[in-house]
Amino acid sequence: MFAKFSAEMAARLEEIVGKGNVIQGEDIGMDFWHDELPYGAAHSPEAVVEAHSTEEVSRIMELCSRYELPVTVRGAGTGKVGGSVPIQGGIVLSLKAMNQLISFDEETGTLTVQPGMLVQDVKAEAEKHGLCYPPDPGEKTATIGGNVSTNAGGPCALKYGSARDYVADAVLVLADGAVAKLSDKEEYASVIGSEGTLAVITQLSLKLVKKPAKDVILLFPFMDTESCLNAAAKITEAGFEPAVMEYLDTDLVEFSGNVTGNPVFPVEMDGERVGATLMVSLEGEDDDELDEKMESIAELAEELECLDILVVDTPTLKRDTWEAHDAFHTSMEAGAKCSDELNVKLPQENIAQLVEYAKEQGEKAGLNVMCYAHVGSGGVHIHTAYDGSKEEFLPLMSAFAADVYARCAQLSGCIVGEYGVGYAKVDTYKQTLGQEAYAELSARKAAFDPKHILNPGKVVI
Ligand SMILES: Cc1cc2nc3c(=O)[nH]c(=O)nc-3n(C[C@H](O)[C@H](O)[C@H](O)COP(=O)(O)OP(=O)(O)OC[C@H]3O[C@@H](n4cnc5c(N)ncnc54)[C@H](O)[C@@H]3O)c2cc1C
């Protein structure tokens, strides 16, 4: 049983962060009650505490540990599994004001920042030095701390990996307020991707990389999902190392194109409906290298069984294509009365089976199911749209999710996906993980946070 927030606690916290930085009661904005989890229940924090430094976070954690008060860390609140929502009360520890650039080391290309810096600002800062921070999850207004805490990936995870691959070091505040460096102990590595359940990240040193100077997008339309994903496998086997390889279901690109008025991806070719499109981004050091790669991939066209190869090579076309891609999520919300999404990870060879299964189940349930996937890194986004009432939709969606998650497990997939577990998937995660792995997770949580005050009710319960 956790402590309830009290006037005494408020006074102690105000001593640490200053009076205006402990927000209570009706002054707490509704944004803090939820994140981007569709249909997530609203949970009001007992107080929101805005921190500005590692020292403040350390003193806050020391105090909350003493009082046994839950602490839910929050970046920008753009997570999609309820991770930053205080479902067991206590305080929300907001790090959004910790958004400063600390340093850039020319020699190693390492950027050191506070965790509240937005991903888009980290990317812009990297560019100033001719470098790049590659992880690019759909939401650029997320914080870098949130990205690392969810080990966010995105389309270019295929070539560039996910947030974890760019963390050179970090400053951590542990549950009892102790300050440590990520590099101090091997076991601290598990803080990355732990969704605020093991420690608070208060500083990040990021290894930036040089990106090849040239890139091109190729769109390969196919008659159906299976041939699209078979072609993706052939492209990988042939050693092309694309930076991005996205499976795009035509139902999705058509729905989204109708909503945005930006119908970039093919829907019909020579009077026939396209079943799916593979969006491939190739990179090269110069035009010659890129041309060579494009020629070699074109030579494969017959073997790939694609209907055509569309070349997207001007800055305007590339921008339009990425804008159309990045609009999938928001166009679902804008284009249907009710919409939701399941996000899982799957071995590349099993993605087609899960997509087909999801579409069949959706048809039976009366849900419009539309998918896309980061092929290779395995993240599959299964969107649903429904034009009836929320009361009709929610039970249909819940039954659909149970079926798809069960099939995903049969196909050696992982229901955590790219978004994480949060509270939205906590029960299914426990069921699908297996007893031994779950016991390991619980033991790790207890070792980091014996009083279970950090983000209780998330990931491991
Ligand atoms: C439209 C859309 C598309 C998306 N597409 C993708 C995608 O393709 N791939 C992908 O991987 N993700 C995707 N995401 C999810 C995205 O990764 C998360 O939104 C983001 O990484 C979370 O950052 P945030 O600052 O909003 O964190 P929050 O939502 O505030 O928090 C997320 C979790 O991290 C914890 N946390 C936050 N900061 C810290 C910290 N400093 N220390 C310890 N714990 C912390 C929180 O407690 C919470 O559990 C998408 C989200 C949206 C809205």
The ligand as an ORCA input file, in Angstrom:
! r2SCAN-3c Opt
* xyz 0 1
  C       1.994      8.988    -33.895
  C       3.018      8.149    -33.158
  C       3.815      7.274    -33.874
  C       4.782      6.509    -33.222
  N       5.566      5.656    -33.949
  C       6.539      4.944    -33.328
  C       7.387      4.059    -34.058
  O       7.270      3.902    -35.268
  N       8.348      3.396    -33.371
  C       8.514      3.530    -32.012
  O       9.413      2.926    -31.425
  N       7.700      4.343    -31.300
  C       6.735      5.044    -31.914
  N       5.921      5.867    -31.179
  C       6.068      5.905    -29.728
  C       7.222      6.805    -29.318
  O       8.355      6.007    -29.176
  C       7.008      7.362    -27.985
  O       5.965      8.252    -28.195
  C       8.241      8.118    -27.411
  O       9.445      7.411    -27.519
  C       8.016      8.410    -25.970
  O       8.639      9.642    -25.662
  P       7.904     10.666    -24.681
  O       8.860     11.746    -24.364
  O       6.593     11.086    -25.194
  O       7.750      9.716    -23.393
  P       6.484      9.503    -22.445
  O       5.291      9.069    -23.206
  O       6.335     10.683    -21.572
  O       7.044      8.264    -21.573
  C       7.214      7.007    -22.168
  C       7.778      6.041    -21.100
  O       9.121      6.392    -20.777
  C       9.256      6.738    -19.398
  N      10.184      7.883    -19.359
  C      10.098      9.032    -20.078
  N      11.182      9.797    -19.841
  C      11.958      9.119    -18.948
  C      13.208      9.391    -18.322
  N      13.898     10.497    -18.575
  N      13.700      8.477    -17.448
  C      13.042      7.315    -17.190
  N      11.854      7.010    -17.769
  C      11.322      7.900    -18.639
  C       7.856      7.037    -18.902
  O       7.717      6.750    -17.527
  C       7.022      6.098    -19.774
  O       6.987      4.810    -19.238
  C       4.938      6.634    -31.815
  C       4.121      7.523    -31.091
  C       3.160      8.271    -31.759
  C       2.298      9.199    -30.949
*
